[in-house]
Amino acid sequence: QVQLVESGGGLVQPGGSLRLSCVYSGSLSIINAWGWYRQAPGKEREMVATITYWGTTKYADSVKGRFTISSDNAKKEAYLQMNNLKPEDTAVYYCAASPDIWGQGTQVTVSS
C-alpha cells in the first residue's frame, strides 16, 4: 500500500522554526519530484515549494528566503525547513510525491 506520511508540525511563536519531514513507503523505485503544499482555513491549497529528483527547486514568493525544501533520494524522504515563521504561515501542510501521491497533512500554527 502506498503511503506518504508527514511529521514535524506543531505550534511555534512568530520568528520560530519548524522542520517538516515526509516519508514515502511504496513500490516506486524513485520519486521524480516532491512538493509541499499548504491550505489555510477558508483558502485554497497552494504550492509552497517543489524539488525535482535532480535538485531543482521552486518556491512560492511568500516563503522565498525563509523556507528550504530538500530531499533524500535514497531514503525517499523530503523535508521542509521553515525559518522566521509568520502567523500567515499557519495552515495544514501537505507533502506530495510524483505522480499525485499525497500525505494526510500536518498542522502548523504560528502564534504568540
Secondary structure as a PSIPRED ss2 file (coil, helix, strand):
# PSIPRED VFORMAT (PSIPRED V4.0)

   1 Q C   1.000  0.000  0.000
   2 V C   1.000  0.000  0.000
   3 Q E   0.000  0.000  1.000
   4 L E   0.000  0.000  1.000
   5 V E   0.000  0.000  1.000
   6 E E   0.000  0.000  1.000
   7 S E   0.000  0.000  1.000
   8 G C   1.000  0.000  0.000
   9 G C   1.000  0.000  0.000
  10 G E   0.000  0.000  1.000
  11 L E   0.000  0.000  1.000
  12 V E   0.000  0.000  1.000
  13 Q C   1.000  0.000  0.000
  14 P C   1.000  0.000  0.000
  15 G C   1.000  0.000  0.000
  16 G C   1.000  0.000  0.000
  17 S C   1.000  0.000  0.000
  18 L E   0.000  0.000  1.000
  19 R E   0.000  0.000  1.000
  20 L E   0.000  0.000  1.000
  21 S E   0.000  0.000  1.000
  22 C E   0.000  0.000  1.000
  23 V E   0.000  0.000  1.000
  24 Y E   0.000  0.000  1.000
  25 S E   0.000  0.000  1.000
  26 G C   1.000  0.000  0.000
  27 S C   1.000  0.000  0.000
  28 L C   1.000  0.000  0.000
  29 S C   1.000  0.000  0.000
  30 I C   1.000  0.000  0.000
  31 I C   1.000  0.000  0.000
  32 N C   1.000  0.000  0.000
  33 A E   0.000  0.000  1.000
  34 W E   0.000  0.000  1.000
  35 G E   0.000  0.000  1.000
  36 W E   0.000  0.000  1.000
  37 Y E   0.000  0.000  1.000
  38 R E   0.000  0.000  1.000
  39 Q E   0.000  0.000  1.000
  40 A C   1.000  0.000  0.000
  41 P C   1.000  0.000  0.000
  42 G C   1.000  0.000  0.000
  43 K C   1.000  0.000  0.000
  44 E C   1.000  0.000  0.000
  45 R C   1.000  0.000  0.000
  46 E E   0.000  0.000  1.000
  47 M E   0.000  0.000  1.000
  48 V E   0.000  0.000  1.000
  49 A E   0.000  0.000  1.000
  50 T E   0.000  0.000  1.000
  51 I E   0.000  0.000  1.000
  52 T E   0.000  0.000  1.000
  53 Y C   1.000  0.000  0.000
  54 W C   1.000  0.000  0.000
  55 G C   1.000  0.000  0.000
  56 T C   1.000  0.000  0.000
  57 T E   0.000  0.000  1.000
  58 K E   0.000  0.000  1.000
  59 Y E   0.000  0.000  1.000
  60 A C   1.000  0.000  0.000
  61 D C   1.000  0.000  0.000
  62 S C   1.000  0.000  0.000
  63 V C   1.000  0.000  0.000
  64 K C   1.000  0.000  0.000
  65 G C   1.000  0.000  0.000
  66 R C   1.000  0.000  0.000
  67 F E   0.000  0.000  1.000
  68 T E   0.000  0.000  1.000
  69 I E   0.000  0.000  1.000
  70 S E   0.000  0.000  1.000
  71 S E   0.000  0.000  1.000
  72 D E   0.000  0.000  1.000
  73 N C   1.000  0.000  0.000
  74 A C   1.000  0.000  0.000
  75 K C   1.000  0.000  0.000
  76 K C   1.000  0.000  0.000
  77 E E   0.000  0.000  1.000
  78 A E   0.000  0.000  1.000
  79 Y E   0.000  0.000  1.000
  80 L E   0.000  0.000  1.000
  81 Q E   0.000  0.000  1.000
  82 M E   0.000  0.000  1.000
  83 N C   1.000  0.000  0.000
  84 N C   1.000  0.000  0.000
  85 L C   1.000  0.000  0.000
  86 K C   1.000  0.000  0.000
  87 P H   0.000  1.000  0.000
  88 E H   0.000  1.000  0.000
  89 D H   0.000  1.000  0.000
  90 T C   1.000  0.000  0.000
  91 A E   0.000  0.000  1.000
  92 V E   0.000  0.000  1.000
  93 Y E   0.000  0.000  1.000
  94 Y E   0.000  0.000  1.000
  95 C E   0.000  0.000  1.000
  96 A E   0.000  0.000  1.000
  97 A E   0.000  0.000  1.000
  98 S C   1.000  0.000  0.000
  99 P C   1.000  0.000  0.000
 100 D C   1.000  0.000  0.000
 101 I E   0.000  0.000  1.000
 102 W E   0.000  0.000  1.000
 103 G C   1.000  0.000  0.000
 104 Q C   1.000  0.000  0.000
 105 G C   1.000  0.000  0.000
 106 T E   0.000  0.000  1.000
 107 Q E   0.000  0.000  1.000
 108 V E   0.000  0.000  1.000
 109 T E   0.000  0.000  1.000
 110 V E   0.000  0.000  1.000
 111 S C   1.000  0.000  0.000
 112 S C   1.000  0.000  0.000
